[in-house]
Amino acid sequence: MRTDNQRESSNIEDRRGARFPGGGKGGMGLGVIVLALAAAYFGIDPRIVMQAGSQLQGSAPASSSQEPVKESESEQAARHLVAVVLADTEDTWKAVFAKGGAQYREPTLVLFRDSTDTACGTGQTAMGPFYCSADEKVYIDLGFYDELQSRFKAPGDFAQAYVIAHEVGHHVQHLLGISGKVQKARQRVSDTESNALSVKLELQADCLAGVWGHHANRSRQLLDDGDIEEALTAAIAVGDDTLQKQARGHVAPDSFTHGSAAQRVHWFRQGLDSGDLNRCDTFGSKAG
C-alpha cells in the first residue's frame, strides 16, 4: 500500500503514554479479561463482558496522566499507516455522503496500550480493535497488528488497513442509523436471532471497508500488487468458523457474531468491486 507522501488524519488521539494513579494502567481486573476471552471461545462477543465489567466497577473514569510516548520502529510505521488510512477514509466517505446530499462527520481514532476509558465502558487490548458509537471513536492497540501477523497469519499493510476500514464502516453505520436499529432489534429476539443480526451488521462493515478500498484505489491509486490478497487473507483469518475451529476444533454457526470466512470475503469483495454503498445491503440479501 502506498503511504509515502500521503496525508495523515488529524483526528488521532494518542493515549499510549497514559498512566493511572499507583503506577497502573487503569481498566478492569484480570478476572473480567479471562471471562471475556472465555466468552469469545463460546462465540459470544467479548465486548459485552467487558462493558458489563466496567459498569460493575463504577461509571466514574480513573484520573490519569500522560507521559511521553515511546514507540518502536514497527509501532511508528503502524501509527503512520493508521493515520493515512483514517485520512483516506475521511476523503472517501465525505465524497460518498456528499453525493447523497448528506454531511459526513469524522470519527476520532484512539491509540492506547493495555486499557483505556471509553463511553462504552473500559476498552481492553484483549478485545481487539473496536468502535464505540457513544463517543464516535475507533480504538486500537497497535500491538494487535503483531497478533494479526503471528496468530492469524495475515501480514501486510493492507491487511492492517482493512481492520481500520472495517471499524470506520461501523461509524458509517452509526451515522446512517443502521447500528442503532439493529441494537434495538437484537433486544427483542432470541440469542440465535440476535447473533444473526450481529453477523449481518459485521458483514456490512466488511462491505463498507471494501467500498473504501475501491475508491482509495480508483481515485488515489493507493494499492499495490498483492494488497487485495492481504485483505482477503485477513478476512478469512478472522472468520467465525476459522476462529472457532482453531479454538475448539469444531464450528457452531448459530453462535457466529461476525460471519464465516466465506461470508466476510464475499461482502468485502462486493464493496471493493462495486464501490457502491447501496450494494452493501446484507440485511436484505440471502447471501448475508
C-alpha positions in Angstrom: 0.0 0.0 0.0 1.4 3.4 -1.0 1.5 5.5 2.2 4.5 7.8 1.4 3.6 11.5 0.9 0.0 10.8 1.9 -2.0 13.0 4.2 -2.3 11.8 7.8 -5.5 12.4 9.7 -5.5 15.0 12.5 -8.3 13.0 14.2 -5.8 10.9 16.2 -5.9 10.8 20.0 -2.7 9.1 21.3 -3.2 7.7 24.8 -0.3 5.3 24.7 1.6 7.2 27.3 -1.4 7.4 29.8 -0.6 6.3 33.3 -3.0 5.9 36.2 -2.5 6.6 39.9 -0.4 3.9 41.6 1.6 3.2 38.5 -1.1 1.1 36.9 -2.7 1.5 33.5 -6.3 1.5 34.6 -9.0 -0.8 33.3 -10.6 -3.8 34.9 -9.2 -6.8 36.7 -7.8 -10.0 35.2 -10.9 -11.9 36.1 -13.1 -9.9 33.7 -10.5 -10.3 30.9 -10.5 -14.0 31.4 -14.3 -14.1 31.3 -14.2 -12.1 28.1 -11.7 -14.5 26.5 -13.9 -17.4 27.6 -16.9 -15.6 26.0 -15.1 -15.3 22.7 -14.3 -19.0 22.9 -18.0 -19.8 23.1 -18.9 -17.4 20.3 -20.1 -14.5 22.5 -18.9 -11.0 21.6 -16.3 -10.3 24.4 -17.2 -6.6 24.4 -20.4 -7.4 26.1 -18.5 -8.9 29.1 -16.0 -6.0 29.1 -18.8 -3.4 29.2 -20.5 -5.2 32.0 -17.3 -5.5 34.0 -16.7 -1.8 33.5 -20.2 -0.9 34.8 -19.7 -3.0 37.9 -16.6 -1.0 38.7 -18.5 2.2 38.6 -19.0 4.8 35.9 -16.5 7.4 37.1 -13.3 7.2 35.0 -10.0 7.0 36.8 -7.8 10.1 36.6 -4.6 9.7 34.6 -1.5 11.5 33.5 0.2 11.4 30.1 3.9 10.5 29.7 5.9 10.9 26.5 5.1 8.1 24.1 7.9 5.7 23.5 7.5 3.6 20.4 9.4 1.0 18.4 10.1 1.4 14.6 7.3 -1.0 13.9 4.9 0.9 16.0 5.9 4.1 14.3 5.2 2.6 10.9 1.9 1.2 12.1 0.9 4.6 13.6 1.7 6.3 10.2 -0.3 3.7 8.3 -3.3 4.1 10.6 -3.2 7.9 10.3 -3.0 7.6 6.5 -5.8 5.1 6.2 -8.1 7.1 8.5 -7.4 10.2 6.4 -8.3 8.4 3.3 -11.5 7.0 4.7 -12.4 10.6 5.6 -11.9 11.7 2.0 -13.9 8.7 0.7 -16.9 8.9 3.0 -17.1 12.7 2.7 -17.5 12.3 -1.1 -19.9 9.4 -0.8 -22.1 11.2 1.8 -22.0 14.5 -0.2 -23.1 12.6 -3.3 -26.2 11.5 -1.3 -26.8 15.0 -0.1 -25.5 14.4 3.5 -22.6 15.5 5.5 -20.0 13.1 6.9 -18.9 13.5 10.5 -15.4 12.3 11.0 -14.6 9.8 13.8 -11.6 10.0 16.1 -9.2 7.2 16.3 -7.7 6.5 19.8 -4.3 4.7 20.1 -3.9 3.0 23.5 -2.0 0.3 25.3 -3.5 -2.3 27.6 -6.7 -0.5 28.5 -8.5 2.8 28.3 -11.7 4.5 29.2 -14.4 4.8 26.6 -18.0 5.9 26.6 -18.9 2.3 26.0 -17.0 1.0 29.1 -13.4 0.1 29.6 -11.6 -0.9 26.4 -9.0 -3.6 26.6 -6.3 -4.9 24.3 -7.9 -8.3 24.6 -11.0 -7.0 22.7 -9.0 -6.2 19.6 -9.8 -3.0 17.6 -13.4 -1.7 18.2 -15.7 1.2 17.5 -17.8 2.9 20.2 -20.8 4.7 18.8 -21.4 6.6 22.1 -18.3 8.7 21.6 -17.8 8.1 17.9 -14.3 6.8 18.3 -12.3 3.9 16.9 -10.0 2.3 19.5 -6.9 0.2 18.7 -3.8 -1.1 20.5 -1.2 -1.2 17.7 0.1 -4.5 19.3 -2.9 -6.1 17.6 -1.1 -5.9 14.3 1.6 -8.2 15.7 -1.1 -10.7 16.6 -2.7 -10.3 13.2 0.6 -11.4 11.7 1.7 -14.1 14.2 -1.6 -15.6 15.4 -3.8 -15.0 12.4 -1.1 -15.4 9.7 -2.4 -12.3 8.0 0.6 -10.0 7.4 0.8 -6.9 5.2 -0.1 -3.2 5.4 -3.4 -3.6 3.5 -4.5 -6.3 6.0 -3.9 -3.7 8.7 -5.7 -1.1 6.6 -8.7 -3.4 6.3 -9.0 -3.5 10.1 -9.3 0.3 10.3 -11.7 0.5 7.4 -13.9 -2.1 8.9 -14.2 -0.2 12.2 -14.8 3.1 10.3 -17.5 1.1 8.5 -19.2 0.7 11.9 -19.1 4.5 12.2 -20.8 4.9 8.8 -23.5 2.5 10.0 -23.9 4.6 13.2 -24.3 7.8 11.1 -26.8 6.2 8.9 -28.8 5.0 11.9 -28.3 1.3 11.0 -26.4 0.2 14.1 -29.0 1.8 16.4 -31.9 0.0 14.8 -30.0 -3.4 14.9 -29.2 -3.0 18.5 -32.9 -2.4 19.4 -33.9 -5.3 17.3 -31.4 -7.6 19.0 -33.0 -6.9 22.4 -36.4 -8.3 21.2 -35.3 -11.6 19.7 -33.7 -14.9 20.8 -29.9 -15.3 21.2 -29.7 -17.1 17.8 -31.6 -14.4 16.0 -29.6 -11.8 17.8 -26.3 -13.4 16.7 -27.7 -13.5 13.1 -28.3 -9.7 13.2 -24.8 -9.2 14.6 -23.4 -11.1 11.7 -25.3 -9.0 9.1 -24.0 -5.8 10.8 -20.4 -7.1 10.8 -20.6 -8.3 7.2 -22.0 -4.9 6.1 -19.0 -3.2 7.8 -16.8 -5.6 5.7 -18.6 -4.4 2.6 -18.2 -0.8 3.6 -14.4 -1.4 4.1 -14.4 -2.7 0.5 -16.2 0.4 -0.7 -13.4 2.5 0.8 -10.8 0.2 -0.8 -12.4 0.7 -4.2 -12.3 4.5 -4.0 -8.8 4.5 -2.4 -7.5 2.6 -5.4 -9.6 4.2 -8.2 -9.3 7.8 -7.1 -5.9 7.8 -5.4 -4.1 4.7 -6.6 -3.1 3.7 -3.0 -3.0 -0.1 -3.6 0.0 -2.2 -4.7 0.0 -5.6 -6.2 -1.0 -8.2 -3.6 -2.8 -5.7 -1.4 -6.2 -7.1 -2.1 -5.0 -10.6 -1.3 -3.7 -9.4 2.0 -7.1 -8.0 3.0 -8.8 -11.3 1.9 -6.4 -13.3 3.9 -7.2 -11.2 7.0 -11.0 -11.6 6.3 -10.6 -15.3 6.2 -8.4 -15.4 9.3 -11.0 -13.6 11.4 -14.0 -15.5 10.1 -16.0 -17.1 13.0 -15.6 -20.5 11.6 -11.9 -20.1 11.3 -11.6 -18.9 14.9 -13.9 -21.5 16.4 -12.2 -24.4 14.6 -8.8 -23.1 15.9 -10.1 -22.7 19.5 -12.3 -25.8 19.9 -11.9 -28.0 16.9 -15.5 -27.6 15.6 -17.8 -24.9 14.3 -21.1 -23.7 15.7 -22.8 -21.5 13.1 -25.6 -20.4 15.5 -23.1 -18.7 17.7 -21.4 -16.7 14.9 -21.3 -13.0 15.6 -19.1 -11.7 12.7 -19.7 -14.2 9.9 -17.9 -17.1 8.3 -14.6 -16.6 6.3 -16.5 -17.1 3.1 -19.1 -14.5 4.0 -16.6 -12.0 5.1 -14.6 -12.4 1.8 -17.8 -12.2 -0.2 -19.0 -8.9 1.3 -15.6 -7.3 1.3 -15.3 -8.1 -2.4 -18.8 -6.9 -3.0 -17.9 -3.4 -1.8 -14.4 -3.5 -3.3 -15.7 -4.4 -6.8 -18.7 -2.0 -6.8 -17.6 0.9 -4.7 -21.4 1.4 -4.1 -22.8 1.9 -0.7 -26.2 0.6 -1.9 -24.6 -2.8 -2.8 -23.9 -3.4 0.9 -27.4 -4.4 2.0 -26.6 -7.5 4.0 -29.9 -7.4 5.7 -31.9 -7.7 2.6 -29.7 -10.2 0.9 -29.8 -14.0 1.2 -26.1 -14.1 0.8 -25.8 -12.3 4.2 
